[in-house]
Amino acid sequence: MDMNKLLSEAMKLQESLTSSQERLEKEVFEASMGGGAVKVSVKGSMEIEKIQIADELMEKENKEDLEELLLACMNQALSKVKEEKEKNMKSMTGGMSIPGVF
């Protein structure tokens, strides 16, 4: 086994992983609930970028509905980020799991 070739391949994989992670951190993932009454946008860095709430949910009697929709919507958006990261990792590593990456 050629150690130089192995080291070169490892360095290429690291560069690819770094590039992919940087791209994902800038990408925006969106989710909506309640027929679009609540929309959440999350960056790949897991930073919430934007929350939109329909006016009719802002009334006091809709408070509980709003809380439930917002929670579900945020979780859905975060799940999309996680799924995309896992998909990218599998495509770069051939399905091999590398602990601590992403």
C-alpha positions, -999 to +999 in steps of 0.1 A: +000+000+000+014+033-011+013+057+019+018+088-002-012+079-023-033+071+008-022+105+023-031+123-009-065+107-010-071+116+026-062+152+019-085+153-011-114+139+010-107+165+037-107+194+012-140+180-003-155+177+032-145+213+041-158+227+009-191+208+012-195+220+048-189+256+039-214+254+011-240+238+034-236+264+061-246+291+036-275+271+021-310+279+034-336+252+041-373+261+045-403+245+061-439+255+064-469+243+084-505+251+086-509+256+049-481+282+049-494+300+081-459+295+096-427+294+076-392+290+090-359+294+071-327+278+086-292+280+074-271+248+071-251+262+101-283+255+121-289+292+125-325+303+121-326+330+094-363+339+092-397+332+107-429+343+090-463+341+108-496+348+092-515+377+107-545+355+118-522+334+141-512+365+160-545+368+178-545+358+214-569+329+210-545+313+184-515+314+208-514+277+214-518+268+177-490+292+168-467+277+194-474+242+181-470+252+144-438+271+151-422+242+170-432+217+143-420+239+115-386+246+132-380+210+138-389+201+102-365+228+088-337+215+111-344+179+100-339+190+064-305+204+073-295+172+090-307+151+061-288+171+036-256+169+056-260+131+059-267+128+022-235+148+013-214+128+037-226+095+023-219+107-013-183+117-004-174+088+018-192+060-001-215+054+028-186+051+053-193+068+086-166+091+099-172+102+135-170+139+143-175+150+107-207+171+102 
